Amino acid sequence: MTSARRQKVAFMQRIDQPTAARLIAAGLLACWLGGVVFLCIAVTPARSEDATAGAGAVPLAVLHAQQQRIDVMQRASAAAVAIFAGEAGGGSGVLISRDGYALTNFHVVQPAGIAMKCGLADGHLYDAVLVGLDPTGDVALVKLLGRDDFPFAALADSDEVEVGDFCFAAGNPFLLATDFQPSISAGIVSGTRRYQFPAGTILEYADCLQVDAAINPGNSGGGLFDAQGRVIGVNGRASFEKRGRVNVGVGYAISANQLRNFLGLLKGGRLVDHATLGATVATSADGRVVVSDILESSDAWKRGLRYDDEVVSLAGRSVRTVNAFKNVLGTLPAGWRVPLVYRRGGRREEILVRLAGVHTAADLTNIVEGKPQKSAGKGPTPPETPPAALPDAVQPLYEARRGFTNHHFNTVERDRVARALAAGGGQAAWGGRWILSGRLATGEPFRIELSDKEGVIDLPTGTTRVDATGELDVNPSPPGSGGMLAALLLWRRLLREGPAPLGRTSYWGTVPLDPRSFGEADAPRLVDMLESSVAGVEARFMMEDGGVVSGIELWTAPDADPCEVRFTFPGPNRPQDLPRVMPSVIEVRHGNDLFGEFRVETAVFEMADGEAAGGEATPNGANTLPGGGT
């Protein structure tokens, strides 16, 4: 028996194992063998569960595999979106949430503007509104209207996808889905972590999936699915024979993990930019990836990266080629902080770097509007679509504002976070002084007092104060912290008042809770972030589930290192019960330095005049609050 024959026999014998993936593989086997199904019977050992009436009948395993494949594709088809942009054409999309959010390509929705029509396999045509845009990554987020129980497909972990995995596309090639029934094309993943150069456009496909499933004009923006019907990517590009636009069997999909990184920003109605390190790399004569140029204004330079340093890894992924470096950067949003490992003179160093944007705000606006890119401008403005031209269903869901694709959805996300904060309970009544005391990691005592009037901190090095009623940028106290007291005063106001009254506050998107967790077994946990411009400072607040503020970044000047505050919440060994939203440890960093680690032992929250928290007064005039703590 030949080697090829043995492989086929072994492959078909595995059909008998009752796993979903192998059942689907069994169905594909029939296609592989040219449709000669009877061959399965000839080479597969007979088993009682596969027995069927009549000689030459198809084994049950093959029938089950076929039905399983059909069921998966039907579920995926229900989530497939046929996007129509009137005379401008259209394309495809895929629903990813029950409330109607769908992913597609930037180049699909750009001709449509703010409003479009979307058809689903249920036979209905729905109004849809543009939510967020990522022009560089060729991604757009839209929201279908008219119901709150849309069929949808879950995003998979695309890092687990391997060459040879089964995949299929569901979409609207050549705009054939005039009846809204998507076309299906199946194949295998033929490559991973491909890098596609912009090639005369800004559309950069980094770390993308390569497939041999047919991806044709009109498939753009549609979902690429795995054998379980999960979205492993969004189709966007394909390699074509130059004459006739004939697919040559190579298509490319934006990976699900890249989409997940940008989804929070897109849901916030933003015009999103991709990341740059502020440095370029090249391959050295001995094959290492080294820094070939770097901006002295970049955060990487501030953290210590220099010319000729060897880049070992970025965001937890090994960097062995220039393309690998570009692949990692291309999947990350501007503004994230990620770990970078470099080697200099044989010594390994690890730093956290804040990624800058590839484009200026004005350039992004011009890209969206189809205008030539310019290097100067006051900031991006959304596409100029007269509100009166929008359908009645869309008009209430669109708000033009500089720097946003659709500011209405930023308000939606900000208010969602505000509701979570309010659900924390209790803190709105804490209108008097907040007094936190305990010991530093060195064992020395500290005391922090926060109120509407001022912030005070007592440290072994002395006492410093900040006027809470004035501009907070004039006094970044305590010295060396970068503005710790200002950050804590704004934290108190946020917990008591919510985001809207704090200042000019918007929803930033999602960020890794712990940037150092890149490269671990699980992907970094993403949490919501609010940003606020208030009292002369810029502040960002990381929000965990349940309305807990887990960190603050505060800038007293745009080009200064921020004060970074991280909260750790009470664990099983806490010295006393603290309210759920109060930290047991406050870690403060500025630049490359740890300013201090404050271990909270007691927390006292005084009531505002005339207010009652519903607790019992303690001898010091504070109140015992619901949920523990005083």
C-alpha positions as CSV (number, residue, x, y, z in Angstrom):
1,M,0.0,0.0,0.0
2,T,1.4,3.4,-0.9
3,S,2.1,6.1,1.6
4,A,-0.7,8.3,0.2
5,R,-3.1,5.4,0.3
6,R,-2.2,4.8,4.0
7,Q,-2.8,8.4,4.8
8,K,-6.2,8.3,3.2
9,V,-7.2,5.1,5.0
10,A,-6.0,6.5,8.3
11,F,-7.9,9.8,7.6
12,M,-11.1,8.0,6.9
13,Q,-10.8,5.7,9.9
14,R,-10.8,8.7,12.1
15,I,-14.3,9.5,10.9
16,D,-15.7,7.1,13.4
17,Q,-14.6,9.2,16.3
18,P,-17.6,11.3,17.5
19,T,-16.0,14.8,17.5
20,A,-17.5,17.7,15.6
21,A,-14.3,18.6,13.9
22,R,-13.8,15.1,12.5
23,L,-17.4,14.7,11.5
24,I,-17.0,17.9,9.4
25,A,-13.7,16.6,8.1
26,A,-15.5,13.4,7.0
27,G,-17.9,15.5,4.9
28,L,-15.0,17.3,3.3
29,L,-13.3,13.9,2.5
30,A,-16.0,13.1,0.0
31,C,-15.0,16.3,-1.9
32,W,-11.4,15.4,-1.6
33,L,-11.9,12.0,-3.2
34,G,-13.9,13.5,-6.1
35,G,-17.3,12.6,-4.7
36,V,-16.7,8.8,-4.8
37,V,-18.5,8.2,-1.5
38,F,-18.6,4.4,-1.9
39,L,-14.8,4.4,-1.4
40,C,-15.4,5.3,2.2
41,I,-17.2,2.0,2.6
42,A,-14.5,0.0,0.8
43,V,-11.7,1.2,3.1
44,T,-13.4,2.0,6.4
45,P,-13.7,-0.9,8.8
46,A,-17.4,-1.8,9.3
47,R,-18.9,-0.9,12.6
48,S,-22.3,-1.5,14.0
49,E,-23.1,2.2,14.5
50,D,-22.3,2.9,10.8
51,A,-24.4,0.0,9.4
52,T,-27.2,1.1,7.1
53,A,-29.8,-0.9,5.3
54,G,-28.8,-2.0,1.8
55,A,-25.5,-2.5,0.2
56,G,-23.6,0.6,-0.9
57,A,-25.5,2.9,1.5
58,V,-23.6,6.0,2.8
59,P,-22.2,5.5,6.3
60,L,-24.0,7.3,9.0
61,A,-20.8,9.1,10.1
62,V,-20.6,10.8,6.6
63,L,-24.3,11.7,6.7
64,H,-23.9,13.1,10.2
65,A,-20.8,15.1,9.1
66,Q,-22.8,16.5,6.2
67,Q,-25.7,17.5,8.3
68,Q,-23.4,19.1,11.0
69,R,-21.7,21.1,8.3
70,I,-25.0,22.3,6.9
71,D,-26.3,23.3,10.4
72,V,-23.2,25.3,11.1
73,M,-23.3,27.1,7.8
74,Q,-27.0,27.9,8.3
75,R,-26.3,29.5,11.6
76,A,-23.5,31.5,10.1
77,S,-25.7,32.5,7.2
78,A,-28.2,33.9,9.6
79,A,-25.5,36.3,11.0
80,A,-24.3,37.3,7.5
81,V,-25.2,40.8,6.4
82,A,-25.7,41.9,2.8
83,I,-24.8,45.6,2.7
84,F,-26.2,47.8,0.0
85,A,-25.0,51.4,-0.6
86,G,-27.4,52.3,-3.3
87,E,-25.7,53.2,-6.6
88,A,-22.4,53.1,-4.8
89,G,-22.5,49.3,-4.6
90,G,-22.1,47.3,-1.4
91,G,-20.6,44.3,0.2
92,S,-20.9,42.1,3.2
93,G,-20.8,42.2,7.0
94,V,-21.2,39.9,10.0
95,L,-23.3,40.4,13.1
96,I,-21.4,40.0,16.3
97,S,-24.0,40.9,19.0
98,R,-27.6,40.4,19.7
99,D,-28.3,44.1,19.7
100,G,-27.3,44.5,16.1
101,Y,-23.6,45.5,15.9
102,A,-21.9,44.2,12.8
103,L,-18.4,44.3,11.5
104,T,-17.5,45.1,7.9
105,N,-14.8,46.8,5.9
106,F,-14.1,50.6,5.7
107,H,-13.9,50.4,1.9
108,V,-17.4,48.9,1.9
109,V,-19.2,51.6,4.0
110,Q,-17.2,54.6,2.8
111,P,-19.4,55.1,-0.3
112,A,-22.5,54.7,1.8
113,G,-21.8,57.4,4.4
114,I,-23.7,57.4,7.7
115,A,-26.7,55.4,6.7
116,M,-27.1,52.2,4.7
117,K,-29.5,49.3,4.1
118,C,-28.6,45.8,5.2
119,G,-30.3,42.5,4.3
120,L,-30.4,39.3,6.4
121,A,-31.2,35.8,5.5
122,D,-34.6,36.2,7.3
123,G,-35.6,38.1,4.1
124,H,-35.9,41.5,5.8
125,L,-34.1,44.7,4.9
126,Y,-32.9,46.8,7.8
127,D,-31.8,50.3,8.3
128,A,-28.2,50.6,9.6
129,V,-26.1,53.4,11.0
130,L,-22.3,53.9,10.9
131,V,-20.8,53.7,14.4
132,G,-17.0,53.7,14.2
133,L,-14.2,53.6,11.5
134,D,-10.7,52.2,11.4
135,P,-9.5,53.4,8.0
136,T,-6.0,52.0,8.2
137,G,-7.2,48.5,9.3
138,D,-10.0,48.6,6.7
139,V,-12.6,48.0,9.4
140,A,-16.0,49.6,10.2
141,L,-18.6,48.9,12.8
142,V,-22.3,49.5,11.9
143,K,-25.5,48.9,13.9
144,L,-28.6,47.4,12.4
145,L,-31.9,48.8,13.6
146,G,-35.4,47.4,14.1
147,R,-35.0,44.6,16.6
148,D,-33.0,43.7,19.7
149,D,-32.6,39.9,19.1
150,F,-30.4,39.7,16.0
151,P,-28.7,36.4,15.2
152,F,-25.0,36.7,15.6
153,A,-21.7,34.8,15.6
154,A,-19.0,34.9,18.4
155,L,-15.5,36.0,17.8
156,A,-13.0,33.2,18.1
157,D,-9.3,33.3,19.3
158,S,-7.6,33.7,15.9
159,D,-4.2,32.9,17.5
160,E,-5.4,29.3,17.7
161,V,-6.0,29.0,14.0
162,E,-3.6,26.8,12.2
163,V,-2.7,26.1,8.6
164,G,-5.0,23.3,7.3
165,D,-7.9,24.3,9.5
166,F,-11.3,24.1,7.8
167,C,-12.9,27.5,7.1
168,F,-15.7,29.0,5.1
169,A,-16.9,32.5,4.1
170,A,-20.5,33.8,4.1
171,G,-21.1,36.9,2.1
172,N,-22.5,38.8,-0.9
173,P,-20.0,38.3,-3.7
174,F,-20.8,40.2,-6.9
175,L,-23.8,41.5,-5.0
176,L,-25.6,38.3,-5.8
177,A,-27.6,38.3,-2.6
178,T,-30.5,40.3,-3.9
179,D,-32.7,38.0,-1.9
180,F,-30.4,38.5,1.1
181,Q,-29.3,34.8,1.1
182,P,-25.5,34.7,1.4
183,S,-23.2,32.7,-0.7
184,I,-21.0,30.2,1.0
185,S,-17.5,29.2,-0.1
186,A,-15.4,26.7,1.8
187,G,-11.7,25.8,2.0
188,I,-8.8,25.7,4.4
189,V,-6.6,28.2,6.1
190,S,-3.5,28.3,3.8
191,G,-1.4,30.7,5.8
192,T,-1.3,32.7,9.1
193,R,0.3,35.9,10.2
194,R,0.5,37.3,6.6
195,Y,1.5,40.9,6.1
196,Q,-0.1,42.8,3.2
197,F,1.5,46.1,2.3
198,P,-0.8,49.1,1.7
199,A,0.1,49.0,-2.0
200,G,-0.9,52.5,-2.9
201,T,-3.6,52.9,-0.3
202,I,-3.6,53.2,3.5
203,L,-5.3,49.8,4.0
204,E,-2.7,47.8,5.8
205,Y,-3.5,44.1,6.4
206,A,-1.3,43.0,9.3
207,D,-1.1,39.5,10.9
208,C,-4.0,38.4,8.6
209,L,-5.3,35.0,7.7
210,Q,-4.7,33.6,4.2
211,V,-7.4,31.2,2.9
212,D,-8.2,29.3,-0.3
213,A,-11.9,29.7,0.2
214,A,-13.2,31.9,-2.7
215,I,-13.1,35.6,-1.7
216,N,-14.4,37.7,-4.6
217,P,-15.6,41.3,-5.0
218,G,-18.6,41.7,-2.7
219,N,-17.3,39.3,-0.1
220,S,-15.4,42.2,1.5
221,G,-16.5,42.7,5.1
222,G,-18.1,39.3,5.5
223,G,-17.2,36.8,8.1
224,L,-14.6,34.0,7.8
225,F,-15.8,31.2,10.0
226,D,-14.3,28.1,11.6
227,A,-15.8,24.6,11.8
228,Q,-17.9,25.6,14.8
229,G,-19.3,28.7,13.1
230,R,-17.2,31.2,15.1
231,V,-15.7,34.3,13.4
232,I,-12.0,33.9,12.9
233,G,-11.7,36.9,10.7
234,V,-13.4,39.5,8.4
235,N,-12.6,39.1,4.7
236,G,-11.2,42.1,3.0
237,R,-8.6,41.4,0.3
238,A,-7.8,38.7,-2.3
239,S,-5.2,38.1,-5.0
240,F,-6.7,38.4,-8.4
241,E,-5.5,37.7,-12.0
242,K,-5.1,41.1,-13.4
243,R,-7.5,40.7,-16.3
244,G,-11.1,39.9,-15.4
245,R,-10.7,40.2,-11.7
246,V,-10.5,36.4,-11.4
247,N,-9.7,35.0,-7.9
248,V,-6.5,33.0,-8.0
249,G,-7.3,31.1,-4.8
250,V,-5.7,33.4,-2.2
251,G,-7.9,35.5,0.0
252,Y,-7.0,37.5,3.2
253,A,-9.0,38.1,6.3
254,I,-8.4,40.6,9.2
255,S,-7.9,38.4,12.3
256,A,-10.5,38.2,15.0
257,N,-8.0,39.1,17.6
258,Q,-7.1,42.4,15.8
259,L,-10.8,43.1,15.6
260,R,-11.2,42.5,19.3
261,N,-8.4,45.0,20.1
262,F,-10.2,47.8,18.2
263,L,-13.8,46.9,19.1
264,G,-14.1,49.1,22.2
265,L,-12.8,52.1,20.3
266,L,-15.2,51.4,17.4
267,K,-18.2,51.0,19.7
268,G,-17.3,54.4,21.2
269,G,-18.0,56.0,17.8
270,R,-14.4,56.9,17.3
271,L,-12.3,57.5,14.2
272,V,-9.5,55.0,15.1
273,D,-5.8,55.1,14.3
274,H,-3.3,52.3,14.4
275,A,-0.1,52.2,16.4
276,T,3.5,53.2,15.8
277,L,6.4,52.7,18.1
278,G,8.0,56.0,16.9
279,A,10.8,53.8,15.7
280,T,11.7,51.8,12.6
281,V,13.6,48.5,12.5
282,A,15.8,46.8,10.0
283,T,17.7,43.5,9.7
284,S,21.3,43.7,10.7
285,A,24.1,41.9,8.8
286,D,23.9,39.0,11.4
287,G,20.2,38.7,11.0
288,R,19.0,40.5,14.1
289,V,16.1,43.0,14.1
290,V,17.5,46.3,15.3
291,V,16.3,49.9,15.7
292,S,17.3,51.8,12.6
293,D,15.7,55.1,13.5
294,I,13.8,56.5,16.5
295,L,12.1,59.7,17.3
296,E,13.4,61.4,20.5
297,S,9.9,62.6,21.2
298,S,8.6,59.0,21.3
299,D,7.7,57.2,24.5
300,A,10.0,54.4,23.5
301,W,12.9,56.9,23.6
302,K,11.8,58.2,27.0
303,R,11.7,54.7,28.3
304,G,15.3,54.0,27.1
305,L,15.2,52.5,23.6
306,R,18.1,53.6,21.4
307,Y,19.6,53.1,17.9
308,D,21.0,49.6,17.2
309,D,19.1,48.0,20.1
310,E,17.9,44.6,19.2
311,V,14.1,44.2,19.4
312,V,13.4,40.8,20.9
313,S,9.7,40.9,21.5
314,L,6.8,43.3,21.3
315,A,3.4,42.9,23.0
316,G,4.4,39.5,24.1
317,R,5.3,38.2,20.7
318,S,8.7,37.2,19.4
319,V,10.2,39.5,16.8
320,R,12.6,37.7,14.4
321,T,11.9,39.6,11.2
322,V,10.9,43.1,10.2
323,N,7.6,41.7,8.9
324,A,6.9,40.1,12.3
325,F,7.5,43.6,13.9
326,K,5.0,45.2,11.5
327,N,2.5,42.4,12.0
328,V,2.4,43.0,15.8
329,L,2.2,46.8,15.5
330,G,-0.6,46.5,12.9
331,T,-2.9,44.8,15.3
332,L,-2.6,47.4,18.0
333,P,-4.5,50.7,18.5
334,A,-2.7,54.0,19.1
335,G,-2.7,54.8,22.8
336,W,-2.2,51.3,24.2
337,R,0.8,50.5,26.4
338,V,2.6,47.3,25.7
339,P,5.7,45.5,26.8
340,L,8.8,45.7,24.7
341,V,11.9,43.5,25.3
342,Y,15.2,44.6,23.7
343,R,18.8,43.6,24.0
344,R,21.8,45.9,24.2
345,G,25.3,44.6,24.5
346,G,24.0,41.2,25.5
347,R,21.9,42.6,28.3
348,R,18.1,42.1,28.1
349,E,15.8,45.0,29.1
350,E,12.0,45.1,29.4
351,I,10.0,48.4,29.3
352,L,6.4,49.4,28.9
353,V,5.9,51.8,25.9
354,R,2.9,53.9,25.0
355,L,2.1,53.6,21.3
356,A,1.6,56.7,19.2
357,G,-0.7,57.1,16.2
358,V,0.4,56.5,12.6
359,H,-1.6,59.5,11.2
360,T,-2.4,63.0,12.3
361,A,-6.0,63.7,13.1
362,A,-6.4,65.8,10.0
363,D,-5.0,62.9,7.8
364,L,-7.6,60.5,9.2
365,T,-10.4,62.9,8.4
366,N,-9.1,63.4,4.8
367,I,-8.9,59.7,4.4
368,V,-12.5,59.2,5.4
369,E,-13.6,62.0,3.1
370,G,-11.5,60.8,0.2
371,K,-9.3,63.9,0.2
372,P,-5.5,64.1,-0.1
373,Q,-3.8,63.7,3.2
374,K,-2.4,66.8,4.9
375,S,0.0,67.1,7.8
376,A,-1.7,69.9,9.6
377,G,-5.2,70.6,10.8
378,K,-7.2,71.2,14.0
379,G,-8.6,67.7,14.1
380,P,-10.8,65.2,12.4
381,T,-14.3,66.0,11.5
382,P,-16.9,63.4,10.6
383,P,-18.2,62.9,7.0
384,E,-20.4,65.8,6.0
385,T,-23.8,64.2,5.7
386,P,-26.7,66.6,6.1
387,P,-28.9,65.3,9.0
388,A,-32.0,65.8,6.8
389,A,-30.7,63.3,4.3
390,L,-30.6,60.5,6.8
391,P,-33.6,58.1,7.2
392,D,-35.9,58.8,10.1
393,A,-34.7,55.7,11.9
394,V,-31.1,56.8,11.7
395,Q,-31.3,60.5,12.5
396,P,-31.6,60.2,16.3
397,L,-28.6,57.9,16.3
398,Y,-26.1,60.2,14.6
399,E,-24.2,63.1,16.1
400,A,-21.4,64.9,14.3
401,R,-18.4,65.9,16.4
402,R,-14.8,66.6,15.8
403,G,-12.6,63.6,16.3
404,F,-15.5,61.1,16.1
405,T,-17.2,59.0,13.4
406,N,-20.5,59.1,15.3
407,H,-20.4,60.8,18.8
408,H,-23.9,59.5,19.6
409,F,-22.4,56.1,20.4
410,N,-19.7,57.6,22.5
411,T,-22.4,59.0,24.7
412,V,-24.1,55.6,24.8
413,E,-20.9,53.9,26.0
414,R,-20.1,56.7,28.5
415,D,-23.6,56.4,30.0
416,R,-23.2,52.6,30.2
417,V,-20.1,53.1,32.3
418,A,-21.8,55.8,34.4
419,R,-24.7,53.3,35.2
420,A,-22.1,50.8,36.4
421,L,-20.5,53.4,38.6
422,A,-23.8,54.3,40.1
423,A,-24.7,50.7,40.7
424,G,-21.6,50.5,43.1
425,G,-23.9,52.3,45.6
426,G,-23.1,54.3,48.7
427,Q,-20.3,56.6,47.4
428,A,-22.7,59.4,46.2
429,A,-23.5,60.1,49.9
430,W,-19.9,60.4,50.9
431,G,-19.8,64.2,50.5
432,G,-17.5,64.9,53.4
433,R,-13.8,64.1,53.8
434,W,-12.3,60.8,52.7
435,I,-9.4,59.8,54.9
436,L,-7.2,56.9,53.9
437,S,-4.3,55.8,56.2
438,G,-1.9,53.0,56.5
439,R,1.7,52.2,55.8
440,L,4.1,52.4,52.8
441,A,5.8,49.3,51.5
442,T,8.8,50.5,53.6
443,G,6.7,50.4,56.8
444,E,6.4,54.1,57.3
445,P,3.0,55.6,57.9
446,F,1.0,57.8,55.5
447,R,-2.3,59.7,55.7
448,I,-4.4,60.9,52.7
449,E,-7.3,63.3,53.0
450,L,-9.6,64.2,50.1
451,S,-12.5,66.7,50.1
452,D,-14.2,69.2,47.9
453,K,-11.8,71.9,49.0
454,E,-8.4,70.2,49.0
455,G,-6.2,67.1,48.9
456,V,-3.7,66.6,51.7
457,I,-1.0,63.9,52.1
458,D,1.2,63.3,55.1
459,L,4.4,61.4,54.3
460,P,7.6,60.8,56.1
461,T,9.1,63.5,53.9
462,G,6.5,66.1,54.8
463,T,2.9,67.3,54.2
464,T,1.7,68.6,50.8
465,R,-1.6,70.1,49.8
466,V,-3.5,70.7,46.5
467,D,-6.3,73.2,46.1
468,A,-9.2,71.1,44.7
469,T,-11.1,74.2,43.6
470,G,-8.3,75.6,41.3
471,E,-6.3,74.4,38.3
472,L,-4.8,71.1,39.1
473,D,-1.8,71.3,36.7
474,V,-0.1,74.0,38.7
475,N,0.7,71.8,41.6
476,P,1.7,68.2,40.7
477,S,2.1,67.2,44.3
478,P,3.6,65.4,46.1
479,P,6.9,66.2,44.5
480,G,8.1,63.4,42.2
481,S,4.7,61.8,41.8
482,G,3.6,63.7,38.7
483,G,0.3,64.7,40.3
484,M,-0.9,61.9,42.7
485,L,-3.2,64.2,44.8
486,A,-4.8,65.7,41.7
487,A,-5.5,62.2,40.4
488,L,-7.0,61.1,43.7
489,L,-9.2,64.2,43.9
490,L,-10.6,63.5,40.4
491,W,-11.1,59.9,41.4
492,R,-13.2,61.0,44.3
493,R,-15.3,63.3,42.1
494,L,-15.8,60.6,39.5
495,L,-17.1,58.1,42.1
496,R,-19.4,60.7,43.7
497,E,-20.7,62.6,40.7
498,G,-20.3,60.3,37.7
499,P,-18.6,61.0,34.4
500,A,-20.8,63.8,32.9
501,P,-20.4,66.4,35.7
502,L,-16.7,65.8,36.0
503,G,-15.7,67.8,33.0
504,R,-15.3,67.2,29.3
505,T,-15.5,63.4,29.7
506,S,-15.8,60.9,26.9
507,Y,-15.5,57.1,26.4
508,W,-12.0,56.3,25.2
509,G,-12.5,52.6,24.4
510,T,-10.9,49.5,25.9
511,V,-7.3,49.0,27.1
512,P,-5.4,46.1,28.7
513,L,-5.9,46.1,32.5
514,D,-2.3,44.8,32.9
515,P,-0.1,45.6,29.9
516,R,2.5,43.2,31.3
517,S,0.1,40.3,30.7
518,F,0.8,40.2,27.0
519,G,2.3,36.9,26.0
520,E,0.7,34.9,28.8
521,A,-1.6,31.9,28.2
522,D,-4.7,34.1,28.1
523,A,-5.0,37.3,26.1
524,P,-4.8,40.5,28.2
525,R,-8.0,41.4,29.9
526,L,-9.5,44.5,28.3
527,V,-11.4,47.1,30.4
528,D,-13.3,50.3,29.7
529,M,-11.5,53.6,29.8
530,L,-12.9,57.1,30.3
531,E,-10.9,60.2,29.4
532,S,-11.6,63.7,30.9
533,S,-10.2,67.2,30.4
534,V,-10.8,69.1,33.6
535,A,-9.1,71.8,35.7
536,G,-6.0,72.1,33.4
537,V,-5.2,68.3,33.4
538,E,-6.0,65.3,31.2
539,A,-7.0,62.2,33.0
540,R,-8.0,58.7,32.0
541,F,-9.8,56.2,34.3
542,M,-9.7,52.4,33.8
543,M,-13.0,50.8,34.7
544,E,-13.5,47.2,35.7
545,D,-16.8,45.4,35.6
546,G,-19.1,46.4,38.4
547,G,-18.2,50.1,38.3
548,V,-14.8,49.8,40.0
549,V,-12.0,52.2,39.0
550,S,-8.8,50.2,38.8
551,G,-6.4,52.8,37.6
552,I,-5.8,56.5,36.7
553,E,-3.4,58.2,34.3
554,L,-3.1,62.0,34.7
555,W,-1.1,64.5,32.6
556,T,-0.3,67.9,33.9
557,A,1.3,68.8,30.5
558,P,0.9,67.1,27.1
559,D,4.6,66.3,26.8
560,A,5.1,65.3,30.4
561,D,5.2,61.7,31.8
562,P,1.8,61.0,33.4
563,C,1.2,60.1,37.0
564,E,0.1,56.5,36.9
565,V,-2.1,55.3,39.8
566,R,-3.0,51.6,40.1
567,F,-5.5,50.2,42.6
568,T,-5.5,46.7,44.2
569,F,-8.7,45.8,45.9
570,P,-9.2,43.9,49.1
571,G,-8.4,40.3,49.1
572,P,-9.0,37.5,51.6
573,N,-6.2,38.8,53.9
574,R,-7.3,42.4,54.1
575,P,-6.8,44.0,57.5
576,Q,-10.4,45.2,57.6
577,D,-13.5,45.2,55.4
578,L,-13.3,48.0,53.0
579,P,-16.1,49.2,50.7
580,R,-16.0,47.3,47.4
581,V,-14.9,50.4,45.4
582,M,-12.1,51.3,47.8
583,P,-8.5,49.9,47.2
584,S,-6.4,48.1,49.7
585,V,-3.2,49.1,47.9
586,I,-2.4,52.3,45.8
587,E,0.6,52.1,43.6
588,V,1.9,55.3,42.1
589,R,4.5,55.5,39.3
590,H,5.9,58.5,37.4
591,G,8.0,57.9,34.3
592,N,10.3,54.9,34.9
593,D,10.1,55.2,38.6
594,L,7.9,53.8,41.4
595,F,6.9,56.8,43.6
596,G,5.3,54.7,46.3
597,E,3.2,51.8,47.3
598,F,0.5,52.8,49.8
599,R,-1.1,50.0,51.8
600,V,-4.5,51.1,53.1
601,E,-5.3,49.9,56.6
602,T,-8.3,52.2,57.4
603,A,-10.7,54.2,55.4
604,V,-13.1,56.9,56.9
605,F,-15.8,58.5,54.8
606,E,-17.6,61.4,56.4
607,M,-21.1,62.3,55.4
608,A,-22.0,65.7,53.8
609,D,-24.0,68.1,55.9
610,G,-27.6,67.1,56.0
611,E,-27.0,63.7,54.4
612,A,-27.4,60.3,55.9
613,A,-25.9,57.1,54.7
614,G,-28.2,54.8,56.6
615,G,-25.4,53.6,58.8
616,E,-24.5,54.0,62.5
617,A,-22.3,56.8,63.6
618,T,-18.9,55.9,65.0
619,P,-17.1,57.8,67.8
620,N,-15.0,59.7,65.3
621,G,-18.1,61.2,63.6
622,A,-17.9,59.0,60.5
623,N,-20.5,56.4,59.5
624,T,-20.4,52.7,59.0
625,L,-21.3,52.2,55.4
626,P,-23.3,49.4,53.8
627,G,-21.0,46.7,52.5
628,G,-18.4,47.1,55.3
629,G,-15.8,49.7,56.2
630,T,-16.2,53.0,57.9
